[in-house]
Amino acid sequence: MRPTIKQNKIGDYRIYFLGMIILILSFVLTDNFFGSSNIKSIFDTQACLIIAALGFTLVMITGELDLSVGSVLTFGMITFTYHANHYGLFIALILTCFCGALIGSINGFLVAKLKVDSFITTLASMIIVEKLNMIITNAETYTLSNEKYETTMETLSAPLLGWQGFFLSNLVGLVIVLVLLTTFFLNATRPGRNLYLIGANEKTAWYSGISSDFYKMSAFTLSGMMAALGGAVYVLTNSSVNFDEGSGSLMTIIAAVIVGGTSMQGGKGSVFQSFIAIFSLAALIKLLNLLEVKPEMITITNGVVLGSVILYDAYLTFYKKRIKGQRHELLEELNDPQHIENILREPEELEEGKDMQKNNSLMIVCVTAIACTAIVAMMVLSINKDKQITINIPTHAAYAPAPTQVAEQATVAAASTDPYALTSIDGQPLLPRTILAKDVPSPFNNYKTLPETDPNRWYDYEYGMHNITPRNDLPKSPSDGPQGKKIAILKIMDHPYFTAGEIGAKKAADAYGIELKIFSAQGKHSLQAQQVAQVITEKIDLVIIQPVNAESSVKLLKSLHKAKIPVIVANQRTTPEGLKYALCWSGPDDWGNARKLSHIFVNEMGNKGEYAIIRHNEGNTCFESRTWGFVTEIAKLSPNMKCVAKEATKLDAEKTRLAVAGWLKQYPNLKGIISSDDGDTITGIKQACEAAGKTGLIIVASGHSKVGMDNITSGFVNAINFQSAETDGALPVKLAADWFSGKKIEFINYLPKAIIKKNNVKNFYPAQW
Amino acid sequence: MTDNHLEDKRAIEIPRWKGLLHFLGIYAVIIVLTPIALIVDNDFLTFKNINNMLTGMQHLLIVVLGASFITYSGKMADLSIPFTMVAAAFASVFFLPYGLLAAVVAAIITGIIVGGINGLAIGHLNLNPIIWTFSMNYVLEGVLRLLFEGRQIYPQGPSLENFNAIANYRVFGFIPPVILLAIVLGCGLHYLMKHSRFGKDIKLTGSSEEVAKASGVNVPLLILKVFVISSLCTALAGLSSASSLATANYSLGNAKDFDAVTAIVLGGIALQGGKGFLSGAIGGLVLITMIQTMMSAIPGVNNYWQAIVKGVLFITVVAANAHFSRKAGKV
């Protein structure tokens, strides 16, 4: 037996096998996987990752790790967008490559010259570049200016060389050319092959006269440059970018490159295989999406795939070490049973042979067992989605039964009951009977020159959605009622608030007889784009979308409109231009809530004093409303009150505690704090106040989670505002049902408002989330 | 006075002050920084402020105590710290209705399980620790979100008061109980690291795994134990975090892995392994907390700059470390 050679063959070309398996599985398990939009969307979203993976493979071949690719990718996106808007495409491209190369060269210098471990260097640079991104963009979304580049972008997205229906766009064609060039460089040129040598055995490379320092530095520089270039490519297909757009890409790139056969010790690898690997992994995830596997399983899959591949790699290394120096012919003789009988005199050698065999097969069995268990578990857990493995969180007597029980009750009292009789967990009505209209003042122009405390400065944010006239070519209602319709909800992320929203949506859907399909974009626009593409290929009657990114969502809304699928936008904002393509918008009235809360706040503060604001996350819809809504309303009600500080603390308890502790020192006359969220931030404020011994601060917060309500009960927080998560999820479903029945629906639908103080907090228990 | 040639023939003459510097390690930097801190913030050394700082670093302190072992043994870092903390938080809050002891035991068991998996994979199968723990982080996240349906859970039950007291009670008015636990744990772990056979074996493994294997140290078992210790400490930190936040949510552990590694590296425990003291890691953490507190007392500096300063500090120390060890010939 010659196990080595056979194993090597499989080991080297495993990615092709894997790719084939995935393609075959997708063909068998779904019917329209090869529909052009599916494959096209995969290529479009992964083009940037392919380029970054090229650079990453180069670095891995030399035996080092580059963890900063994700951050440099985002950095490239931001740089490219900014400079393309101001200076032109070509200059932007050159500048982006230069900046990426600069970062890469710093990494390379540290690794090659100062001999710092590459993991540490690139981990540090990843964090530094990430923070830099946040500071540079000031947390705004950067958009590529449409007028200049619309034609360029369209040419790039057009099918390759005009072959209609083909799944490669021009841009992807360019990317593939780059991949082929790099493969050629690595395999056919001397510098390329030197890289392999350096990775395989650095000492030998050094003695052969190859300056490994220079090569390593170049590999890192190239990696940085390609990551930045990938960012530029992303912007060309997506046209707008957030500061954390590339956050999940590190995992994908690492997984793909390692699965693709590049060894972590270096000396082995191929960029072409990395390219195939990225495509295969993306296809696998797409396949799982199509099979309606839950999003958490996809996260697990990522980890499991990576884990099993490095397990396999380790096994291979172990195996190679074991058989190092062995001679196959002798081994063969030992395994021959005839031969064994003839050498009965030397039992030790026999046992050694058997031991080695046993060890090998043990490893094989272990790896196979783990892989099989993982796959079986995935399938079981994914199929079991109806009979969920729910954990009945044991509840205290004061608390209502577990949510699943309440949902069942709502289902039992299903199609025959009045949907308005449904309640959320806390006993509040799930659906409002009437939608409160809002007084909209006339539009205001030239607002940029106004001071920040003037409410008209924020007119666009506050009333921008109201002044839109929807298009007249939106889909018409079928007027045959909501029974049996399929609605897809594209959630923005997995947060307990949105999970509660899901519960509310399910209750309403069950009451109307609607079938729901829920996706989570995990906070990434690229995922949401893929989900939109998937929804278009299926027979969905209506889409409820929570846009991840306001500017980028316009493209998604346009494509849904083209596919004649009606859309309702929920909870998050989209641009006024995008909202034209929607039937209506539903969600919390952040500005109205902020203003209402400000009245209470000013009251409690006695119309005077200094206050500070803990802001929400940048890029979130309520970032502006929960800062400037407060500031402008308080300035109107009580000009004596001064906002001395505002800081965004990522809604993290520790950061909030630090910020507030600093404020308590810098502003000893601080009288009140307004918080944009009532969860961990309140805990942070409380800890800071307790540490400093400061009591009697007036605290109000937005939102009503359990932590906030408990603090109202204990008296630390004066007031919070009611924002029913379940209604946030259920209201769009009701609007959809009304639309299906042909009823007229309002364009802007705000959730009911209420202020929760100590005297009425009991009505809102148990907390929805 | 005996004419002892050996006494005079010291290979290298180390000036007194360098020896002191070497002895103090990171604490020298802290001592230098304290007057600057006093200038920036007048009541830096008051009980209030120390309470402030101790509150901030209590959870991370326990993590650092455990994670130092991993770095000391040469396995660089454990990137699964964030979701190990979250897993322990969820486990303990879930079992709190059955009593405080049940909650603590649940957290400990979670830590042992996760540490065991990590240790087996990295010790026996020799996988790359960074990539394995990186994947483990993702897998833990997915599993937790699946098990708990994406919700966050709140502590309830008859032992609620005691649970909250873990993070919120103050001994003598300014010492959190977690710090006391950390002191006890720290003493125990320091003894383990420096004076026990186990600790010396770890040092050997960190310096050179080949030599350790050849000397008869059972390296896979050793790595398993190291990871179990570390995950155990992380789990306890998760428990105290859950107590502090009065909830178990998925963002408990954000960035804790990088913060822990920064503290350890700043404190003199080299990433290659085999060097440094546990007290150094604690000193590193104190330094980071001091810098964070100082920076937050300056108006206008928001928390992004704090993160950048941490990152720059990290890379400077590591680069300097690597440079000087290269110069000294011990690459």
Chai-1 contact restraints between the chains, C-beta under 6 A:
chainA,res_idxA,chainB,res_idxB,connection_type,confidence,min_distance_angstrom,max_distance_angstrom,comment,restraint_id
A,L110,B,A319,contact,1.0,0.0,6.0,A-B,restraint_1
A,L114,B,A319,contact,1.0,0.0,6.0,A-B,restraint_2
A,L114,B,A322,contact,1.0,0.0,6.0,A-B,restraint_3
A,L114,B,H323,contact,1.0,0.0,6.0,A-B,restraint_4
A,K115,B,A322,contact,1.0,0.0,6.0,A-B,restraint_5
A,K115,B,R326,contact,1.0,0.0,6.0,A-B,restraint_6
A,V116,B,V318,contact,1.0,0.0,6.0,A-B,restraint_7
A,V116,B,A319,contact,1.0,0.0,6.0,A-B,restraint_8
A,V116,B,A322,contact,1.0,0.0,6.0,A-B,restraint_9
A,D117,B,L271,contact,1.0,0.0,6.0,A-B,restraint_10
A,F119,B,I130,contact,1.0,0.0,6.0,A-B,restraint_11
A,I120,B,L271,contact,1.0,0.0,6.0,A-B,restraint_12
A,I120,B,V318,contact,1.0,0.0,6.0,A-B,restraint_13
A,A124,B,G311,contact,1.0,0.0,6.0,A-B,restraint_14
A,A124,B,F314,contact,1.0,0.0,6.0,A-B,restraint_15
A,A124,B,I315,contact,1.0,0.0,6.0,A-B,restraint_16
A,I127,B,G311,contact,1.0,0.0,6.0,A-B,restraint_17
A,I128,B,I308,contact,1.0,0.0,6.0,A-B,restraint_18
A,I128,B,G311,contact,1.0,0.0,6.0,A-B,restraint_19
A,K131,B,Y304,contact,1.0,0.0,6.0,A-B,restraint_20
A,K131,B,A307,contact,1.0,0.0,6.0,A-B,restraint_21
A,K131,B,I308,contact,1.0,0.0,6.0,A-B,restraint_22
A,M134,B,Y304,contact,1.0,0.0,6.0,A-B,restraint_23
A,I135,B,Y304,contact,1.0,0.0,6.0,A-B,restraint_24
A,M264,B,N128,contact,1.0,0.0,6.0,A-B,restraint_25
A,E296,B,G142,contact,1.0,0.0,6.0,A-B,restraint_26
A,E296,B,R145,contact,1.0,0.0,6.0,A-B,restraint_27
A,E296,B,L146,contact,1.0,0.0,6.0,A-B,restraint_28
A,T299,B,Y138,contact,1.0,0.0,6.0,A-B,restraint_29
A,T299,B,E141,contact,1.0,0.0,6.0,A-B,restraint_30
A,T299,B,G142,contact,1.0,0.0,6.0,A-B,restraint_31
A,I300,B,V139,contact,1.0,0.0,6.0,A-B,restraint_32
A,I300,B,G142,contact,1.0,0.0,6.0,A-B,restraint_33
A,N302,B,Y138,contact,1.0,0.0,6.0,A-B,restraint_34
A,G303,B,S135,contact,1.0,0.0,6.0,A-B,restraint_35
A,G303,B,Y138,contact,1.0,0.0,6.0,A-B,restraint_36
A,G303,B,V139,contact,1.0,0.0,6.0,A-B,restraint_37
A,L306,B,S135,contact,1.0,0.0,6.0,A-B,restraint_38
A,G307,B,S135,contact,1.0,0.0,6.0,A-B,restraint_39
A,I310,B,L127,contact,1.0,0.0,6.0,A-B,restraint_40
A,I310,B,I131,contact,1.0,0.0,6.0,A-B,restraint_41
A,A314,B,L125,contact,1.0,0.0,6.0,A-B,restraint_42
A,A314,B,N126,contact,1.0,0.0,6.0,A-B,restraint_43
A,A314,B,L127,contact,1.0,0.0,6.0,A-B,restraint_44
A,I393,B,I153,contact,1.0,0.0,6.0,A-B,restraint_45
A,P394,B,P97,contact,1.0,0.0,6.0,A-B,restraint_46
A,H396,B,Q156,contact,1.0,0.0,6.0,A-B,restraint_47
A,D494,B,G150,contact,1.0,0.0,6.0,A-B,restraint_48
A,P496,B,R151,contact,1.0,0.0,6.0,A-B,restraint_49
A,P496,B,Q152,contact,1.0,0.0,6.0,A-B,restraint_50
A,T499,B,G150,contact,1.0,0.0,6.0,A-B,restraint_51
A,T499,B,R151,contact,1.0,0.0,6.0,A-B,restraint_52
A,E647,B,N302,contact,1.0,0.0,6.0,A-B,restraint_53
A,A653,B,L245,contact,1.0,0.0,6.0,A-B,restraint_54
A,K655,B,N303,contact,1.0,0.0,6.0,A-B,restraint_55
A,L658,B,S296,contact,1.0,0.0,6.0,A-B,restraint_56
A,A661,B,N52,contact,1.0,0.0,6.0,A-B,restraint_57
A,G662,B,S296,contact,1.0,0.0,6.0,A-B,restraint_58
A,G662,B,A297,contact,1.0,0.0,6.0,A-B,restraint_59
A,K665,B,A297,contact,1.0,0.0,6.0,A-B,restraint_60
A,Q666,B,P299,contact,1.0,0.0,6.0,A-B,restraint_61
A,D680,B,L245,contact,1.0,0.0,6.0,A-B,restraint_62
A,T683,B,L245,contact,1.0,0.0,6.0,A-B,restraint_63
A,Q687,B,T55,contact,1.0,0.0,6.0,A-B,restraint_64
A,A691,B,N51,contact,1.0,0.0,6.0,A-B,restraint_65
A,A691,B,N52,contact,1.0,0.0,6.0,A-B,restraint_66
A,A691,B,T55,contact,1.0,0.0,6.0,A-B,restraint_67
A,A692,B,K48,contact,1.0,0.0,6.0,A-B,restraint_68
A,K706,B,Y154,contact,1.0,0.0,6.0,A-B,restraint_69
A,V707,B,A246,contact,1.0,0.0,6.0,A-B,restraint_70
